[in-house]
Structures are given as structure tokens and as C-alpha cells.
Amino acid sequence: MLDETKLKSVIAAILEIDENSVDQNTSMDNVESWDSIKHMDLILAIEEEFGVSVPDEEAADLTSYALIKLVVADLVKDKG
């Protein structure tokens, strides 16, 4: 099962935003610090923190908290 608090914490740390501001609406479109470099840092941090591997073809599409949560939850479940 995905620990959403941990996921929000990782996202907030990498994007340098308040953890409480990470919600379903958080996306590359509305977080100024979320650029392509931060995006790669975010994917790597998520992979390390949750012990999963995000396929390259999916990584580029994970441009919102909602999408990240769905994909990481599936990866964690499959790992389990």
C-alpha cells in the first residue's frame, strides 16, 4: 500500500514547496520550481524512496501528483 504522506514529503522536498500544499491539483503547470531537471530528480527520489522502477516511457508523463500517485501505487502493489 502506498504511503501518501511519504510521497507528498518526497515531492515537497524535491520541488522545495510546503508539504501541505501538495494535493490532487499539484502539477508541473502550477508549481514554478517543477522544471525538467526537478522532474528527473523527483522520479529518481521516488524510485529510491519506494524501491520501485518507473519505466522511462511513463516517467515523462508523470506531470502531476495525481498521476504520480496512481503509477507509484501500482508499482508498489506489484512489488509487494
DONU-326566 format. One record per residue: z, x, y of N, C-alpha, C in turn; residue in one letter; residue number from 1. Coordinates in pm, 1 decimal, decimal comma, always signed. Layout:
N
rec n.c3 Z&n.c1 X&n.c2 Y&ca.c3 Z&ca.c1 X&ca.c2 Y&c.c3 Z&c.c1 X&c.c2 Y&r a&k NUM
...
END
This chain:
80
rec n.c3 +0,0&n.c1 +84,3&n.c2 -119,3&ca.c3 +0,0&ca.c1 +0,0&ca.c2 +0,0&c.c3 +0,0&c.c1 +88,4&c.c2 +125,1&r m&k 1
rec n.c3 -76,2&n.c1 +47,8&n.c2 +223,2&ca.c3 -91,0&ca.c1 +124,9&ca.c2 +345,9&c.c3 +31,1&c.c1 +108,8&c.c2 +436,0&r l&k 2
rec n.c3 +84,6&n.c1 +220,8&n.c2 +481,6&ca.c3 +194,1&ca.c1 +221,1&ca.c2 +577,8&c.c3 +131,9&c.c1 +215,8&c.c2 +717,7&r d&k 3
rec n.c3 +124,0&n.c1 +95,1&n.c2 +773,5&ca.c3 +58,6&ca.c1 +76,8&ca.c2 +903,5&c.c3 +131,3&c.c1 +149,5&c.c2 +1015,8&r e&k 4
rec n.c3 +262,3&n.c1 +160,1&n.c2 +1005,9&ca.c3 +338,3&ca.c1 +231,8&ca.c2 +1108,0&c.c3 +297,1&c.c1 +378,4&c.c2 +1110,5&r t&k 5
rec n.c3 +280,8&n.c1 +436,1&n.c2 +991,4&ca.c3 +237,4&ca.c1 +575,4&ca.c2 +982,0&c.c3 +95,5&c.c1 +590,8&c.c2 +1036,0&r k&k 6
rec n.c3 +7,9&n.c1 +496,4&n.c2 +1003,4&ca.c3 -129,8&ca.c1 +501,8&ca.c2 +1051,4&c.c3 -133,6&c.c1 +494,4&c.c2 +1204,3&r l&k 7
rec n.c3 -58,2&n.c1 +403,1&n.c2 +1261,5&ca.c3 -53,3&ca.c1 +391,3&ca.c2 +1407,2&c.c3 +1,1&c.c1 +518,7&c.c2 +1470,5&r k&k 8
rec n.c3 +99,4&n.c1 +578,6&n.c2 +1406,0&ca.c3 +158,1&ca.c1 +702,5&ca.c2 +1455,9&c.c3 +56,3&c.c1 +816,0&c.c2 +1457,6&r s&k 9
rec n.c3 -21,6&n.c1 +827,7&n.c2 +1350,9&ca.c3 -125,0&ca.c1 +931,5&ca.c2 +1342,9&c.c3 -229,5&c.c1 +909,0&c.c2 +1452,0&r v&k 10
rec n.c3 -274,8&n.c1 +786,6&n.c2 +1465,6&ca.c3 -376,1&ca.c1 +754,5&ca.c2 +1566,7&c.c3 -323,3&c.c1 +785,3&c.c2 +1706,5&r i&k 11
rec n.c3 -201,8&n.c1 +742,2&n.c2 +1734,5&ca.c3 -142,7&ca.c1 +765,2&ca.c2 +1866,4&c.c3 -127,4&c.c1 +914,2&c.c2 +1895,5&r a&k 12
rec n.c3 -84,1&n.c1 +990,0&n.c2 +1796,2&ca.c3 -64,7&ca.c1 +1133,9&ca.c2 +1816,3&c.c3 -196,5&c.c1 +1204,8&c.c2 +1846,0&r a&k 13
rec n.c3 -298,7&n.c1 +1174,0&n.c2 +1769,2&ca.c3 -428,1&ca.c1 +1240,1&ca.c2 +1787,7&c.c3 -493,0&c.c1 +1199,0&c.c2 +1919,7&r i&k 14
rec n.c3 -485,4&n.c1 +1071,4&n.c2 +1952,7&ca.c3 -550,5&ca.c1 +1022,1&ca.c2 +2074,3&c.c3 -463,6&c.c1 +1037,4&c.c2 +2198,4&r l&k 15
rec n.c3 -339,3&n.c1 +1084,3&n.c2 +2177,2&ca.c3 -245,4&ca.c1 +1106,8&ca.c2 +2287,0&c.c3 -221,6&c.c1 +979,0&c.c2 +2367,7&r e&k 16
rec n.c3 -191,0&n.c1 +871,4&n.c2 +2292,5&ca.c3 -158,7&ca.c1 +743,3&ca.c2 +2354,9&c.c3 -25,9&c.c1 +693,6&c.c2 +2298,9&r i&k 17
rec n.c3 +30,9&n.c1 +593,7&n.c2 +2362,7&ca.c3 +156,9&ca.c1 +535,3&ca.c2 +2317,9&c.c3 +134,6&c.c1 +461,6&c.c2 +2185,8&r d&k 18
rec n.c3 +219,8&n.c1 +489,6&n.c2 +2089,3&ca.c3 +208,2&ca.c1 +425,9&ca.c2 +1957,7&c.c3 +211,1&c.c1 +273,6&c.c2 +1967,6&r e&k 19
rec n.c3 +289,2&n.c1 +221,0&n.c2 +2061,5&ca.c3 +299,3&ca.c1 +75,7&ca.c2 +2078,0&c.c3 +170,9&c.c1 +13,1&c.c2 +2131,2&r n&k 20
rec n.c3 +81,8&n.c1 +95,0&n.c2 +2184,1&ca.c3 -44,2&ca.c1 +40,7&ca.c2 +2236,6&c.c3 -153,0&c.c1 +32,8&c.c2 +2129,8&r s&k 21
rec n.c3 -127,1&n.c1 +88,7&n.c2 +2012,2&ca.c3 -225,2&ca.c1 +84,1&ca.c2 +1903,5&c.c3 -216,4&c.c1 -53,0&c.c2 +1836,6&r v&k 22
rec n.c3 -327,2&n.c1 -128,6&n.c2 +1844,5&ca.c3 -330,6&ca.c1 -261,3&ca.c2 +1783,6&c.c3 -472,7&c.c1 -292,8&c.c2 +1736,7&r d&k 23
rec n.c3 -495,8&n.c1 -415,4&n.c2 +1694,4&ca.c3 -625,6&ca.c1 -456,6&ca.c2 +1640,3&c.c3 -740,6&c.c1 -433,5&c.c2 +1738,5&r q&k 24
rec n.c3 -709,8&n.c1 -428,3&n.c2 +1867,3&ca.c3 -813,7&ca.c1 -412,5&ca.c2 +1969,0&c.c3 -839,9&c.c1 -267,4&c.c2 +2008,0&r n&k 25
rec n.c3 -760,8&n.c1 -175,4&n.c2 +1955,0&ca.c3 -778,1&ca.c1 -34,3&ca.c2 +1988,3&c.c3 -909,2&c.c1 +16,2&c.c2 +1929,4&r t&k 26
rec n.c3 -993,4&n.c1 +71,5&n.c2 +2017,5&ca.c3 -1123,1&ca.c1 +120,9&ca.c2 +1970,5&c.c3 -1173,2&c.c1 +234,1&c.c2 +2059,4&r s&k 27
rec n.c3 -1280,1&n.c1 +296,7&n.c2 +2014,0&ca.c3 -1343,8&ca.c1 +402,7&ca.c2 +2091,0&c.c3 -1389,1&c.c1 +351,1&c.c2 +2227,4&r m&k 28
rec n.c3 -1418,5&n.c1 +222,3&n.c2 +2234,9&ca.c3 -1467,4&ca.c1 +162,6&ca.c2 +2359,3&c.c3 -1360,2&c.c1 +149,3&c.c2 +2466,6&r d&k 29
rec n.c3 -1233,1&n.c1 +139,9&n.c2 +2425,4&ca.c3 -1129,6&ca.c1 +116,3&ca.c2 +2525,9&c.c3 -1018,7&c.c1 +221,1&c.c2 +2529,9&r n&k 30
rec n.c3 -1036,1&n.c1 +332,0&n.c2 +2458,0&ca.c3 -940,9&ca.c1 +443,0&ca.c2 +2465,1&c.c3 -1017,0&c.c1 +563,2&c.c2 +2521,4&r v&k 31
rec n.c3 -985,7&n.c1 +596,6&n.c2 +2644,0&ca.c3 -1060,1&ca.c1 +700,3&ca.c2 +2715,5&c.c3 -1061,3&c.c1 +834,4&c.c2 +2642,1&r e&k 32
rec n.c3 -951,0&n.c1 +869,6&n.c2 +2578,4&ca.c3 -941,8&ca.c1 +1000,6&ca.c2 +2512,6&c.c3 -1014,3&c.c1 +1006,3&c.c2 +2377,9&r s&k 33
rec n.c3 -1062,2&n.c1 +892,7&n.c2 +2326,9&ca.c3 -1125,7&ca.c1 +886,8&ca.c2 +2194,4&c.c3 -1273,1&c.c1 +924,0&c.c2 +2206,3&r w&k 34
rec n.c3 -1299,3&n.c1 +1054,9&n.c2 +2201,2&ca.c3 -1436,4&ca.c1 +1103,8&ca.c2 +2204,8&c.c3 -1474,7&c.c1 +1155,0&c.c2 +2065,9&r d&k 35
rec n.c3 -1590,6&n.c1 +1216,0&n.c2 +2053,7&ca.c3 -1638,4&ca.c1 +1258,9&ca.c2 +1921,3&c.c3 -1550,5&c.c1 +1367,0&c.c2 +1859,5&r s&k 36
rec n.c3 -1496,4&n.c1 +1455,6&n.c2 +1940,8&ca.c3 -1408,0&ca.c1 +1561,0&ca.c2 +1889,0&c.c3 -1277,8&c.c1 +1498,9&c.c2 +1838,8&r i&k 37
rec n.c3 -1218,4&n.c1 +1412,6&n.c2 +1919,6&ca.c3 -1094,2&ca.c1 +1344,8&ca.c2 +1878,5&c.c3 -1118,7&c.c1 +1259,1&c.c2 +1754,8&r k&k 38
rec n.c3 -1239,2&n.c1 +1204,0&n.c2 +1744,3&ca.c3 -1271,5&ca.c1 +1120,8&ca.c2 +1628,5&c.c3 -1265,1&c.c1 +1203,8&c.c2 +1500,1&r h&k 39
rec n.c3 -1323,2&n.c1 +1321,9&n.c2 +1503,0&ca.c3 -1319,0&ca.c1 +1409,2&ca.c2 +1384,7&c.c3 -1175,9&c.c1 +1452,9&c.c2 +1355,4&r m&k 40
rec n.c3 -1099,9&n.c1 +1485,8&n.c2 +1460,8&ca.c3 -958,9&ca.c1 +1521,6&ca.c2 +1443,0&c.c3 -882,4&c.c1 +1406,0&c.c2 +1379,1&r d&k 41
rec n.c3 -913,6&n.c1 +1285,6&n.c2 +1422,1&ca.c3 -847,1&ca.c1 +1166,1&ca.c2 +1370,2&c.c3 -876,6&c.c1 +1145,9&c.c2 +1221,8&r l&k 42
rec n.c3 -1002,2&n.c1 +1157,1&n.c2 +1183,7&ca.c3 -1039,6&ca.c1 +1140,6&ca.c2 +1042,8&c.c3 -970,3&c.c1 +1246,4&c.c2 +957,4&r i&k 43
rec n.c3 -970,8&n.c1 +1371,2&n.c2 +1002,8&ca.c3 -905,4&ca.c1 +1479,4&ca.c2 +927,5&c.c3 -754,9&c.c1 +1455,8&c.c2 +915,1&r l&k 44
rec n.c3 -691,7&n.c1 +1410,8&n.c2 +1022,9&ca.c3 -547,5&ca.c1 +1384,5&ca.c2 +1020,0&c.c3 -514,3&c.c1 +1269,9&c.c2 +924,9&r a&k 45
rec n.c3 -596,3&n.c1 +1166,4&n.c2 +924,6&ca.c3 -575,4&ca.c1 +1053,1&ca.c2 +834,1&c.c3 -591,0&c.c1 +1098,6&c.c2 +689,5&r i&k 46
rec n.c3 -693,4&n.c1 +1178,1&n.c2 +662,3&ca.c3 -714,5&ca.c1 +1227,8&ca.c2 +526,0&c.c3 -594,2&c.c1 +1309,1&c.c2 +479,2&r e&k 47
rec n.c3 -544,4&n.c1 +1394,5&n.c2 +566,3&ca.c3 -429,6&ca.c1 +1478,3&ca.c2 +530,7&c.c3 -303,0&c.c1 +1395,1&c.c2 +512,3&r e&k 48
rec n.c3 -276,9&n.c1 +1305,8&n.c2 +605,2&ca.c3 -153,2&ca.c1 +1226,5&ca.c2 +602,1&c.c3 -146,5&c.c1 +1131,9&c.c2 +482,5&r e&k 49
rec n.c3 -260,1&n.c1 +1073,1&n.c2 +445,4&ca.c3 -261,0&ca.c1 +973,4&ca.c2 +338,9&c.c3 -314,9&c.c1 +1026,2&c.c2 +206,2&r f&k 50
rec n.c3 -357,1&n.c1 +1152,8&n.c2 +203,5&ca.c3 -406,1&ca.c1 +1212,4&ca.c2 +79,1&c.c3 -532,5&c.c1 +1147,2&c.c2 +27,2&r g&k 51
rec n.c3 -619,9&n.c1 +1107,6&n.c2 +119,7&ca.c3 -745,4&ca.c1 +1042,5&ca.c2 +82,5&c.c3 -862,2&c.c1 +1122,3&c.c2 +139,5&r v&k 52
rec n.c3 -980,8&n.c1 +1087,7&n.c2 +94,5&ca.c3 -1101,9&ca.c1 +1149,7&ca.c2 +147,4&c.c3 -1193,4&c.c1 +1039,0&c.c2 +198,5&r s&k 53
rec n.c3 -1217,6&n.c1 +1040,1&n.c2 +328,0&ca.c3 -1305,5&ca.c1 +940,2&ca.c2 +388,5&c.c3 -1449,2&c.c1 +989,6&c.c2 +373,7&r v&k 54
rec n.c3 -1533,9&n.c1 +913,2&n.c2 +305,7&ca.c3 -1673,8&ca.c1 +955,1&ca.c2 +290,1&c.c3 -1740,8&c.c1 +975,1&c.c2 +426,4&r p&k 55
rec n.c3 -1820,5&n.c1 +1080,9&n.c2 +436,7&ca.c3 -1886,5&ca.c1 +1112,8&ca.c2 +563,8&c.c3 -1964,7&c.c1 +995,1&c.c2 +619,7&r d&k 56
rec n.c3 -2031,8&n.c1 +920,4&n.c2 +531,1&ca.c3 -2113,2&ca.c1 +808,8&ca.c2 +578,8&c.c3 -2028,4&c.c1 +696,2&c.c2 +638,0&r e&k 57
rec n.c3 -1901,0&n.c1 +689,8&n.c2 +602,0&ca.c3 -1811,4&ca.c1 +588,1&ca.c2 +658,3&c.c3 -1737,7&c.c1 +639,8&c.c2 +780,6&r e&k 58
rec n.c3 -1711,0&n.c1 +769,1&n.c2 +783,9&ca.c3 -1628,7&ca.c1 +827,6&ca.c2 +890,1&c.c3 -1683,4&c.c1 +797,8&c.c2 +1029,5&r a&k 59
rec n.c3 -1813,4&n.c1 +809,3&n.c2 +1046,6&ca.c3 -1873,7&ca.c1 +787,6&ca.c2 +1178,5&c.c3 -1859,4&c.c1 +643,3&c.c2 +1225,9&r a&k 60
rec n.c3 -1847,3&n.c1 +550,2&n.c2 +1132,7&ca.c3 -1837,7&ca.c1 +408,3&ca.c2 +1167,6&c.c3 -1695,2&c.c1 +362,1&c.c2 +1197,0&r d&k 61
rec n.c3 -1597,2&n.c1 +446,4&n.c2 +1173,2&ca.c3 -1457,7&ca.c1 +406,6&ca.c2 +1191,8&c.c3 -1417,9&c.c1 +422,1&c.c2 +1338,2&r l&k 62
rec n.c3 -1467,8&n.c1 +332,4&n.c2 +1420,4&ca.c3 -1450,6&ca.c1 +342,7&ca.c2 +1564,9&c.c3 -1347,0&c.c1 +246,6&c.c2 +1621,9&r t&k 63
rec n.c3 -1265,5&n.c1 +188,4&n.c2 +1534,7&ca.c3 -1158,2&ca.c1 +100,8&ca.c2 +1582,2&c.c3 -1041,4&c.c1 +106,1&c.c2 +1484,1&r s&k 64
rec n.c3 -924,4&n.c1 +69,7&n.c2 +1535,9&ca.c3 -807,0&ca.c1 +64,5&ca.c2 +1449,4&c.c3 -830,1&c.c1 -33,0&c.c2 +1334,5&r y&k 65
rec n.c3 -889,7&n.c1 -147,0&n.c2 +1364,0&ca.c3 -911,4&ca.c1 -249,2&ca.c2 +1261,0&c.c3 -996,8&c.c1 -195,2&c.c2 +1146,6&r a&k 66
rec n.c3 -1105,4&n.c1 -125,6&n.c2 +1178,9&ca.c3 -1192,5&ca.c1 -69,4&ca.c2 +1074,8&c.c3 -1123,2&c.c1 +43,1&c.c2 +998,4&r l&k 67
rec n.c3 -1052,5&n.c1 +128,2&n.c2 +1071,8&ca.c3 -980,0&ca.c1 +238,0&ca.c2 +1007,2&c.c3 -879,0&c.c1 +181,7&c.c2 +908,3&r i&k 68
rec n.c3 -805,2&n.c1 +80,2&n.c2 +951,5&ca.c3 -703,0&ca.c1 +19,9&ca.c2 +865,6&c.c3 -764,1&c.c1 -34,6&c.c2 +736,7&r k&k 69
rec n.c3 -876,5&n.c1 -104,6&n.c2 +747,6&ca.c3 -941,8&ca.c1 -160,9&ca.c2 +628,7&c.c3 -985,5&c.c1 -52,2&c.c2 +530,9&r l&k 70
rec n.c3 -1053,0&n.c1 +49,2&n.c2 +581,6&ca.c3 -1106,1&ca.c1 +154,7&ca.c2 +494,9&c.c3 -993,7&c.c1 +237,4&c.c2 +433,9&r v&k 71
rec n.c3 -896,0&n.c1 +276,1&n.c2 +514,8&ca.c3 -786,2&ca.c1 +358,1&ca.c2 +462,9&c.c3 -703,2&c.c1 +279,0&c.c2 +362,3&r v&k 72
rec n.c3 -682,2&n.c1 +150,7&n.c2 +386,5&ca.c3 -608,5&ca.c1 +67,7&ca.c2 +290,2&c.c3 -679,7&c.c1 +66,3&c.c2 +155,7&r a&k 73
rec n.c3 -812,0&n.c1 +52,0&n.c2 +156,5&ca.c3 -889,0&ca.c1 +55,0&ca.c2 +31,1&c.c3 -879,1&c.c1 +190,7&c.c2 -37,1&r d&k 74
rec n.c3 -888,9&n.c1 +297,9&n.c2 +40,3&ca.c3 -881,3&ca.c1 +432,4&ca.c2 -17,4&c.c3 -743,6&c.c1 +458,9&c.c2 -78,3&r l&k 75
rec n.c3 -639,0&n.c1 +415,4&n.c2 -9,4&ca.c3 -502,5&ca.c1 +433,6&ca.c2 -60,3&c.c3 -482,9&c.c1 +352,0&c.c2 -187,6&r v&k 76
rec n.c3 -534,3&n.c1 +229,3&n.c2 -188,3&ca.c3 -522,7&ca.c1 +142,6&ca.c2 -306,1&c.c3 -595,6&c.c1 +204,0&c.c2 -425,3&r k&k 77
rec n.c3 -716,7&n.c1 +253,1&n.c2 -401,4&ca.c3 -795,5&ca.c1 +314,5&ca.c2 -508,6&c.c3 -729,7&c.c1 +440,7&c.c2 -562,1&r d&k 78
rec n.c3 -659,7&n.c1 +512,7&n.c2 -474,6&ca.c3 -591,0&ca.c1 +636,1&ca.c2 -513,5&c.c3 -471,1&c.c1 +605,7&c.c2 -602,6&r k&k 79
rec n.c3 -405,9&n.c1 +492,5&n.c2 -571,4&ca.c3 -280,0&ca.c1 +454,6&ca.c2 -627,5&c.c3 -268,3&c.c1 +439,4&c.c2 -771,1&r g&k 80
END
